[in-house]
Amino acid sequence: MWSACSVTCEKGSMSRSRTCSNPTPLHNGANCDKFGANNEEEACDAGIMCPSVSIRS
């Protein structure tokens, strides 16, 4: 399952990870590596612009 987006506005990232522990590989079975990365990261977009910060002098 993907994590929540790392930001509440504009663009950020989300991640997910998996393990081969349920069930564990038996009889010299293959581990998860042959099925792709155990950790993945992907870009996400919160869908709203962040408010701009104005500095008053």
Residue pairs with C-beta under 8 A, 6 or more apart in sequence:
1 16
2 14
2 15
2 16
2 42
3 14
3 15
3 16
4 14
5 12
5 13
5 14
5 44
5 45
5 46
6 12
6 13
6 14
6 44
7 44
7 46
8 46
8 48
9 46
9 48
9 49
9 50
9 51
10 45
10 46
10 48
10 49
10 50
11 43
11 44
11 45
11 46
12 43
12 44
12 45
12 46
13 41
13 42
13 43
13 44
14 41
14 42
14 44
15 39
15 40
15 41
15 42
16 39
16 40
17 38
17 39
17 40
18 32
18 38
19 32
19 38
20 31
20 32
25 31
32 38
